[in-house]
Amino acid sequence: MTSKEKFDWIKENISIVDYASSIGFTPVRKGKYYSLKEHDSIIIDTHKNVYWQNSISGYGKCIGEMGSIIDFAMKFCNMSFYEVIRQFEGDIPRDSQCQVRKEKRISDKTLKLPAKDANMRKVYAYLIKTRNIKPDVVQFFVDNKMLYQDKNGNCVFVGYDVNNGVVPVFACRRGTNTFKPFYGDVAGCDYAKCFYVDNESNVLVVTESVIDAMSIMSLVNSNEKYNYLALGGVGKWEAIKTYLDKGNIKKIIIATDNDKTNDNQGGIPCAQLMCSFVKENYPDVERKWKLPPKQYGKDWNDVLKSYKECKKNDY
């Protein structure tokens, strides 16, 4: 077996959840995902056997998905890449078994949208009454097939390939039960594209969540049309490259949350990373920070709920 085959087998077959438990962490189920009791910003997708940390921005070619079991072991056991490989080598079976597993995982990467419910009552009530999103903004998402209600009463936000508006590339769910918060990405998301709203503008507003984007839409003047990119967590910030590469964006407004964790992560560090990345790689694109005013909360929905009578936010 070649080194690459060993590397691929380890990534796909050594369970992150099982390994985390074996080194002293406590895995906790969150819907279809797992987190860690000791690190609640860690999200583990057992289907793909990858993890990401919502409080930490992506790096290199990782878009949100912080990495594999190898990255996890390197981070939490303070081992080098080669030490991790040596540790897991004894678990590798014959080549034939490796190949069967690999083919199965490749076939599981298609985005499968949750089944639709017969109505949208819970979604409308949650977004308009609880989140204070303007009804016309909610209806815009519904009319453009970017929002529907699933069989469990969750909001399902659907993003499409900007080059082909009928091909879904991203989907995430948000629970409508305020007493039992639920959120999560649908399996098969393309994190290089995330959730994009194309209003044919040359100004791109980048937010952490779709609800943050909807909140800004509710705050700004209805005549002002921007494009929006909702990352679904700061770890997926490199998705901006997909849209800046097209060359039509002249200005980017970084509108992440205004939080910063003890380990120097969160919305503010993410904004700094994006600003530096754009400055270095897209010097002709104007950069602007527009983080939520701290006196009103940490995200844009907090601001919207504080400014229910606000006619327009100063963009």
C-alpha positions in Angstrom: 0.0 0.0 0.0 1.4 3.4 -1.0 1.7 6.3 1.5 -1.2 8.1 -0.2 -3.4 5.0 0.1 -2.5 4.8 3.8 -3.3 8.4 4.3 -6.7 8.1 2.5 -7.7 5.0 4.4 -6.9 6.6 7.8 -8.9 9.7 6.9 -12.0 7.7 5.9 -12.0 4.9 8.4 -10.7 6.0 11.8 -13.7 7.5 13.5 -13.2 10.9 14.9 -15.9 10.3 17.5 -14.4 7.1 18.7 -10.9 8.5 18.8 -12.0 11.6 20.7 -13.6 9.4 23.3 -10.5 7.3 23.6 -8.3 10.3 24.4 -10.6 11.6 27.2 -13.2 13.8 25.5 -17.0 13.4 25.8 -18.9 13.2 22.5 -22.4 14.7 22.6 -25.0 14.2 19.9 -26.4 17.4 18.3 -29.0 16.3 15.8 -27.2 14.4 13.1 -23.8 15.7 14.2 -21.7 15.3 17.3 -19.9 17.9 19.4 -17.6 17.6 22.4 -18.7 18.5 25.9 -15.3 20.0 26.6 -15.2 21.9 23.2 -18.8 22.8 22.2 -17.7 24.7 19.1 -16.4 21.5 17.6 -18.9 19.9 15.2 -18.2 16.3 13.9 -19.9 14.9 10.8 -19.8 11.2 11.3 -21.1 10.6 7.7 -18.1 12.3 6.2 -15.8 11.7 9.1 -14.7 15.3 9.3 -14.8 18.0 11.9 -14.9 21.7 12.0 -14.8 24.3 14.7 -17.2 27.2 14.2 -15.1 29.5 16.4 -12.1 29.0 14.2 -11.7 30.2 10.6 -10.7 27.8 7.9 -7.1 27.6 6.6 -5.3 26.5 3.5 -7.8 24.6 1.3 -10.1 23.7 4.2 -13.4 25.4 3.7 -15.1 25.3 7.1 -14.4 21.6 7.5 -11.4 22.0 9.7 -10.1 18.7 8.7 -9.9 14.9 9.0 -9.0 12.5 11.9 -5.4 13.3 11.1 -5.9 17.0 11.6 -7.9 16.3 14.8 -5.1 14.1 16.3 -2.5 16.7 15.4 -4.5 19.5 17.0 -5.7 17.8 20.2 -2.7 15.4 20.9 0.0 17.8 19.8 1.5 15.3 17.4 3.2 15.8 14.0 1.7 14.6 10.8 4.1 11.6 10.7 3.5 10.7 14.3 -0.2 10.5 13.6 0.3 8.3 10.5 2.5 5.9 12.5 0.0 5.7 15.3 -2.8 4.7 13.0 -0.9 2.4 10.6 -1.6 -0.7 12.7 -5.3 -0.3 12.1 -5.0 -0.5 8.3 -6.4 -3.8 6.8 -5.7 -5.2 3.3 -5.8 -3.0 0.2 -9.0 -4.6 -1.1 -10.9 -3.5 2.0 -9.6 0.0 1.7 -10.8 0.2 -1.9 -14.4 -0.9 -1.0 -14.7 1.7 1.7 -13.4 4.5 -0.5 -15.9 3.7 -3.3 -18.8 3.8 -0.7 -17.8 7.2 0.7 -17.5 8.7 -2.8 -21.1 7.7 -3.6 -22.4 9.4 -0.5 -21.3 13.0 -1.4 -24.5 14.1 -3.2 -26.6 16.9 -1.6 -29.9 15.4 -0.6 -32.5 18.0 0.4 -34.9 17.2 3.2 -38.5 16.4 2.2 -40.9 19.4 2.1 -43.8 19.8 4.5 -47.3 20.6 3.3 -47.2 24.1 4.6 -44.9 26.9 5.8 -46.7 28.1 8.9 -43.9 27.4 11.4 -41.3 28.9 9.2 -43.3 32.1 8.6 -44.1 32.5 12.3 -40.5 31.8 13.4 -38.8 34.2 10.9 -41.3 37.0 11.0 -42.5 37.0 14.6 -39.5 35.6 16.5 -36.7 36.8 14.4 -38.4 40.0 13.2 -37.4 39.4 9.5 -39.5 41.6 7.2 -42.3 39.6 5.5 -41.2 40.7 2.0 -37.7 39.4 2.7 -39.0 36.0 3.8 -41.3 35.9 0.8 -38.3 36.7 -1.5 -36.5 33.6 -0.2 -39.6 31.5 -0.6 -40.3 32.7 -4.2 -36.7 32.0 -5.2 -36.9 28.5 -3.7 -34.2 29.3 -1.2 -36.4 28.6 1.8 -39.0 26.0 2.7 -40.3 24.0 5.7 -39.3 20.4 6.2 -41.4 17.5 7.7 -40.0 18.3 11.1 -41.1 22.0 10.9 -37.5 23.3 10.4 -36.5 26.1 8.1 -34.4 24.8 5.2 -32.2 27.3 3.5 -31.1 26.3 0.0 -28.2 27.8 -1.9 -27.7 27.3 -5.7 -24.7 27.2 -8.0 -24.3 30.8 -9.2 -23.5 29.5 -12.7 -26.6 27.4 -12.8 -29.5 28.7 -10.7 -31.3 25.3 -10.6 -28.6 23.2 -9.1 -28.6 23.2 -5.2 -25.1 23.2 -3.8 -25.7 24.1 -0.1 -28.5 23.6 2.4 -28.8 24.1 6.1 -31.6 23.7 8.6 -32.7 25.9 11.5 -35.2 24.7 14.0 -38.3 26.8 14.6 -38.8 25.6 18.2 -37.2 28.4 20.3 -37.1 26.1 23.4 -35.0 23.5 21.6 -32.5 25.3 19.3 -31.4 23.2 16.4 -29.2 23.9 13.4 -27.0 22.0 11.0 -25.8 21.7 7.5 -27.4 19.1 5.2 -24.9 16.3 4.1 -23.3 17.0 0.8 -22.8 20.8 1.0 -20.3 22.5 -1.2 -18.4 24.7 1.3 -16.5 26.5 -1.5 -19.9 28.1 -2.5 -22.0 28.1 0.7 -25.3 30.2 0.5 -25.2 33.0 -2.1 -27.9 35.5 -3.0 -27.2 37.1 -6.4 -28.9 40.4 -6.8 -26.6 41.4 -9.7 -24.8 43.9 -7.5 -21.1 44.7 -7.5 -21.3 44.9 -3.7 -21.0 41.7 -1.7 -22.1 41.5 2.0 -20.6 38.5 3.9 -22.4 37.2 7.0 -22.0 34.2 9.2 -25.6 32.9 8.9 -28.5 33.1 6.5 -30.6 34.7 9.2 -27.9 37.4 9.6 -28.2 38.1 5.9 -32.0 38.3 6.1 -31.7 40.6 9.0 -29.5 43.0 7.1 -31.9 42.9 4.2 -34.6 43.9 6.6 -32.5 46.8 7.9 -31.3 48.4 4.7 -33.4 50.4 2.3 -35.4 48.1 0.0 -34.0 50.0 -3.0 -30.5 49.0 -2.1 -29.6 45.7 -3.6 -26.5 43.8 -2.5 -25.3 40.3 -3.1 -25.1 38.2 0.0 -22.8 35.3 1.0 -23.9 33.5 4.2 -21.0 31.3 5.4 -22.8 29.1 7.9 -20.0 29.6 10.4 -16.7 31.6 10.3 -14.7 28.4 9.4 -16.0 28.6 5.8 -14.8 32.1 5.1 -12.7 31.1 2.1 -15.9 30.7 0.0 -15.5 34.4 -0.7 -12.8 33.4 -3.3 -15.4 31.7 -5.5 -17.3 34.9 -5.9 -14.4 37.4 -6.0 -12.8 35.4 -8.7 -15.6 36.2 -11.1 -14.4 39.8 -11.2 -17.7 41.6 -10.9 -17.5 42.4 -7.2 -16.0 45.9 -6.6 -16.7 46.2 -2.9 -17.0 43.7 0.0 -18.7 44.5 3.3 -17.6 42.1 6.0 -20.6 41.8 8.4 -19.6 38.9 10.6 -20.5 38.7 14.4 -18.7 41.0 16.7 -17.5 38.3 19.1 -14.0 37.1 19.9 -13.4 33.9 21.9 -10.6 33.4 24.5 -8.5 31.5 21.9 -8.6 34.6 19.6 -11.3 33.2 17.3 -14.9 34.2 16.3 -16.4 36.8 14.1 -13.8 39.6 14.7 -10.7 37.4 13.9 -12.6 36.0 10.9 -13.3 39.5 9.6 -9.6 40.3 10.0 -8.6 37.3 8.1 -11.0 38.1 5.2 -9.9 41.7 5.1 -6.2 40.7 4.9 -7.0 38.0 2.3 -8.9 40.4 0.1 -6.2 43.1 0.4 -3.5 40.7 -0.6 -5.3 38.8 -3.4 -7.9 41.3 -4.7 -6.3 44.7 -4.2 -8.9 46.4 -6.5 -11.8 45.3 -4.4 -12.8 47.9 -1.8 -13.0 46.5 1.7 -15.3 47.6 4.5 -16.0 46.3 8.0 -19.6 46.6 9.3 -19.8 44.5 12.5 -22.9 44.7 14.7 -22.8 47.5 17.3 -21.9 45.8 20.5 -24.5 47.6 22.6 -27.3 45.8 20.6 -25.9 42.3 20.7 -23.3 40.2 18.9 -25.0 39.5 15.6 -27.2 41.2 13.0 -30.4 39.6 14.1 -29.8 41.1 17.6 -29.5 44.5 15.9 -32.7 44.0 13.9 -34.7 43.0 17.0 -33.3 46.1 18.8 -34.1 48.3 15.8 -37.6 47.1 14.9 -38.6 50.7 14.0 -35.3 51.3 12.1 -35.9 52.4 8.5 -32.3 51.9 7.3 -29.0 50.9 8.7 -26.1 53.1 7.6 -24.3 51.3 4.9 
